Amino acid sequence: MENIVPKKVFLDNCIVSISDTVQGAQKSTKVSWGGKEHTIQVSGFEGKPLPRDDEVWKREQIECMPTIGRLARQNVIALSIYVEIQFEGWKRPRSFPATAIGNVFNGIEFEYVDAAVERSYFFQSSLDDHIDNQRMIDFCKWLLKINPDILIEKIMKARDFPDFLLINLRNVERFRELCKGLSEKQYPDAFHLWTAEVNGADCFLTIDKKFIRVMTETNKAKMPCPPLSPSQLLDELEIHERDPIEYVEGAFYDIFGRRS
């Protein structure tokens, strides 16, 4: 039997966020104790509401997620991520849920890869400051201005740097190419895309519709690792049926994930 190489899919933080299909909830339950009936609040989960009817595109992407998770379990796709995506998740409530219940990526092992250029080598700060989005934008703006030859010559006198980082610094013009036509706010997305590309990913999975459109329609750069939405990825894989979302909107589930 021929071994099929899984498609390498690099995840944006917005994908990690919508991978969680439940949210915390409480349910009133009556119990008898001491000869009396008492009402108590039982903690559990409920299915997250899907986007409204006027957000058809986003709803479609969320409905693709159970299928994306299944394909990862079947080794049709291989998922990867890196530290800057995790930093973004720390700033967004419930981006990295404390429970695996209702998460379409439950049990799936991600590959953790290196940033194209690890910014902690050049920008030192506290963790709170480091994960601030403006700090990431400032780092991207710095990359757009540097002369890589002069910088590399200077930093190599101070310490050894990973070959991967030096290679990407020498090719920083690629990052500049990706940033053409973007606002400063979108520079971190271009950096994520660059990181995905230099780590050999086949696509950058995101639901940032505006970024997808700019990079695939406005920016004329070649895209060996194009940004794709979940529905676009499934179309590329010629998968047209969608697995159902397991946890129903509005239904209550106990802490073990059982509907009650």
C-alpha positions, 0 to 999 in steps of 0.5 A: 500500500502506498504511503500518503504524506499528510498535508501540512497545515499551520494553524492561526489562533482564530482556528484554535479558538473556534476548535472549542465547540462548548462553553461553560454553563450551569443548570438548576437541579432539585435534590432531596436532602434532610427531608427537604427539596433544594435547588442547586446549580450544577456546573457543566457545558453547553454547545456554543451558539453558532454565528447568526444567519447574517454571518453565513461564511463564518458559520460555514467555517465553524461547521467545517471544524469537526471534519478538520479534526477527523482528518487530523486523526486519520493522518490526512493532514498534520497540524503545526503551531508555534509560540507566537500563536500561543501568545495570541491565545493567552490574550483571548478568553477560552482560546486554549480551553482548560478542558478537552471536552468539545474540542475538535482537536482533542487527542491530536498531537501538534507539531511545535515549530520555530518562529522564522525569527525568534524575537526574544533574541532581539527584544527583551521584555516581561512576559506581559509586555512580550505577548502584547500585540503592539510589541509584535507589530513593533518587531515586524516593523523592525524586521522591515527596516533592518539591513540583514548583512550588517545585523548578522555581522554585528550579532555574530560577534556577541553570540551564536545564533541558530542557523535557521534564524540566520537563514531567515534573516538573510531572506527577510526580503521575503517577509517584506514581500508578504507585507506589501499592501498590508496595514501594520495591524496585519503584519503579525499575520504576515509573520505567521504566514512566513513562519508557516512557509519556512517550516514547510507547511502546505497552507496557513489555516485561518478564518481571517477573510480579509487577510486571505483576500489580500494575500491571494488577490491583491498581493502578487507574491508567489504563495507556496503556503497560501492562507486558506479557510477551513472550507477552502482546505476541504475543497482542495482535499475534495471532501464535500460532506461535513461531520456534525458538531457533536455538542448541540447548541443550548443543550447541557452536558455534565463535566464528563461530556454526557448530555443531561 
